[in-house]
Amino acid sequence: MQVFPNARHGHCVWHLSQNVKVRVKTEKEEAAANFIACAHVYTQFEFTREYARFRRRFPNVGPYLDRWAPVENWAMCYFEGDRYNIDTSNACESLNSTFERARKYFLLPLLDAIIEKISEWFNKHRKESVKYSETRGLVPVVENEIHSLCPIAKTMPVTELNSFERQYSVIGEGGMSYSVDLLRKTCSCRRFDVDKYPCVHAIAAARNFVGTEWILDGLEMEDLTSHYYHMNTWILAYHRTIYPVPHSSVWIIPDEIRQLIFLPPDTTTKPGRNQETRFPSTGERRRKRTNNKFQPGINNNAWLQPEESAS
């Protein structure tokens, strides 16, 4: 908290779901799926309803979650920080898999392997981000998601509440009414608030906003999306060069550092071979990979342009 004051602790939802499976005798897959569904609920009202239903159906799970997993650490609607769409430890698992062989090396060769691989990734993504910088405004995963929502948003009725404040009421699926504030980038469904890019209701409101006659400035999807999803931010994330560490023969080490004596930690070694692989989590299996590449022919900002009236 001292180094990263805005950071908040969150549990991996997938691993929790596997622990939930152990505590039920039947319907194990249903229990895990229902738990993940509860974790992904955006509003506290809906979470209270769905979580109560989940605990009634699987009563043995409640005491475990109450003791080891407070809701603010895994439920999206109660999480205090900005978690975006990251609710698993997949990034760490991917690194563990990538460096599975290198983890057996001594310290310096291990560092060399890590630097080499990260440098390779930086160079690859640097080229990819620059390639699309002039034609794309948002990163692939967000641009593809918005593109899938635009046809749905086009069919939703919108009521203008306050054009100067950019506030609208949108009728969503099932006849539910949602309040959208484009200036503050919020929606009562809370997807806009949590994910930091426009939900389907916000897209519908934005289409209504650009159709207002007195609007002088245009509006694009990038204006409604967190800058962390912008292509320029993606480019900046990889713009630096990561250089390999020179050979130890050319290191310049100050005398006061050379005089230091470092002793190995005072630990006892267990008999037998060292553990080389991590212990698998309960019920662990690989998840399907998602398509995070740019799809051809997408122009999300075209959905915000006023439609030409038929002559």
Secondary structure, DSSP 8 states (H G I E B T S, - for coil): --S-TT------HHHHHHHHHHT-SS-HHHHHHHHHHHHT--SHHHHHHHHHHHHHH-TTHHHHHHHH--GGGT-TTT-SS--TT--S-HHHHHHHHHTTTGGGS-HHHHHHHHHHHHHHHHHHHHHHHHHHTTT-SB-HHHHHHHHHHHHHHTTS-EEEEETTTTEEEEE-GGG-EEEEETTTTEETTSHHHHHSS--HHHHHHHHHHHT-TT--S---GGGGS-GGGBHHHHHHHT-S-------GGG----HHHHT-----------SS----S----TT---------S--TT--GGGGGS------
